[in-house]
């Protein structure tokens, strides 16, 4: 019988907003430790909930899994260097800003193409022509 202080994977998914298959994937690659099992069922304690919530927040900020691993080690080790974490965050911020700039350029090009399409004249479609070039 599972202790009442643990929860099944479905409850972990609900609490953290993380898909069950993603939770299993994180276990396979070692981001999450293997949970205690009672028969065929995985059971997670409060430390597992906190760890997955940490991972999910880091992933929402776009940190790659290797960086998430490092952040977890720093957070759990207690001897984290705020400077080291800041450097990692600065690198991630640079990535996000670069992606945003790319998206802004794509939006401008698409906007121009949509405008060029006008009311759908029969003389050809500028968007299709641009994609074909």
C-alpha positions, 0 to 999 in steps of 0.5 A: 500500500502506497503511503499517503504522502505520495501521489500517482503520476496523474496527480503529479501531471495535474499539479505541475501542468506537465504531460505524463509522457514528458514526466516519463521522458524526464525519468528516462533521461535522468532529469527526474529520479526514478520514483518509488513504485508500488506494484506497477504504479509510480508514486512521487513525494513532495520533493519530486513535485518541487523538482518537476515544477522547477524543471517545468519553469526552466523549460518554459523560459526556454532553457535547454535540458543540459542547462536545466540539469546544471541548474538543478545541480546548483539549486540542490547542491546548496553551494550555487554561485549566483554569478554562474546562474546569472551568466546562464540566464544572460545566455538564455536571455540573449537566445530569447532576444535573438529568436524574437528578432527573427520572429519580428523579421518573419512577421514583417515579411509575412505582413508585406506578402499579405498586403501584396496579396491585396484582394486576391486579384487573378493575376497571381499570388505574391505569397505563393510566388515568394514561396516558390522563389 
